[in-house]
């Protein structure tokens, strides 16, 4: 499918809002998951009013200019030159697991995920999170290309998909590392505690 890139890439994007515009497939609600570049001096409003900020850069964030009560701030660094798309490697798998393990106890919605440009590290984390939630691969690719702008390449994210598929799918990929059901329940309220997934997850799980 040919993909029309946005003429202007927004700094902070609501992933749920983009998915509604990009695909008729079920996705996630608005104002739950945000993505963007380095924070700089953006205001809380410009950042989308996040209650949790996840910084994927090696450099630390300065959020002292944000009003109290400030968002929960988590630092989950990966070097910019690391090949974060290679999910088959133990380094990337461990990094992703460490990020999503925070979702079991330490976050409040909405969550803002960011790196320097908001494309590579952020793109992989958002894509894998959407896989966990149950969003179809095709919709995830559309969101990745739309948010990443002209430098985003489908072949990069496809490598990430392949690394997860080759381990048996997203549940097997994180087996023994995180509780993926807890992560799902953050974004899909009707996922039951006994692990029976309704609506979005049952509809989309065939994709992975």
C-alpha positions, 0 to 999 in steps of 0.5 A: 500500500502506498503511503502518503507522508504528512507534509509537516511532522507534529512534535508530539503525536497521539498514537491512538488519534493517528491510528484512527485516521490511518486505518479502519482496524481496531486500535487504542483509545485517544490520549493514552499513548503519546510519542515525540522527540526530545522534550526541550522546553515544551510545556506540559500542554505541548507535550499532550499532558502526559502523566508518565514520560519515558526517556529512551535517550542516554541523556537525561531529561530536565522536566523542572520547568513542568508544573507540579505535580510533575509526571512520573519520569522513567529513564530507559536509555539505549544509545542512538547508534545501537541498532534498535530494530534488531529485536532478535538480539538479546540487548534489544530484547532485554531493553524492551523488557525493562521498559515494559516491566515498568508498566506493571507498577510504575506508570500512569496514563497517558504515557509519552515515549520519546527519544531524540528525533522520536523515530527509531528508538521511539518507533520500535518501543511504540510498535512493540507495545502496539503488538502487545496490545493487539493492533494489527501489523499493517496498522502499526506500520502505517503509524510508524511511517506517518510519525517517522516522516521521510526518514522512516523506512518500512524495511527497518520496522519489518526487521523488528517484526521478524525478530519477534515472529521468529521467537514465536510471537509477542507473548513468547518473545517476552515469556519469563521477562514481563507480564504482557497481560498486565501491559494489555490491561493498561490500554484495554479495559475489558481484558479480564484478569484471568487472561481471556482477551476480549474485543481488540485482542481476540480480533487482532491476535491472529496477526501475531 
